[in-house]
Amino acid sequence: MPPIRLWKPEDFRLDPSRPLYEQFVEQIRAMIARGELEPGTRLPSVREAASSLRVNPTTIMKTYQELERPGLIVTYRGQGTFVTEDEAAIGISRRELAREAVARLEETARSIGLTLDQLLALAREKE
């Protein structure tokens, strides 16, 4: 059985103005997308994660439910919760993350009166 990946509070950047579970979902999803949490990695139980992160177990339960919905993690009764081995699910999530990042960048460009291409060209200009 693979070792359990335990989390520490410093593993996450948290904004107190946003729901914790949403932030955990986003950041764990990114960990999976970049390969920091490899397919088959065993995640801590709800109680272990809640205890180590000092949050309510309901927060972790909701986090895991949100990650199970797109198939990024799977839970087997009596065995635990694991990062999926389904590369297609990970690929879809990675593509969604890329699209979200581009949308944020486009919004930034618009906010300063530029197109995305203009913003990228400006950022790449040498001093």
Secondary structure, DSSP 8 states (H G I E B T S, - for coil): ---B----GGGS---TTS-HHHHHHHHHHHHHHTTSS-TT-EE--HHHHHHHHTS-HHHHHHHHHHHHTTTSEEEETTTEEEE---HHHHHHHHHHHHHHHHHHHHHHHHHTT--HHHHHHHHH---
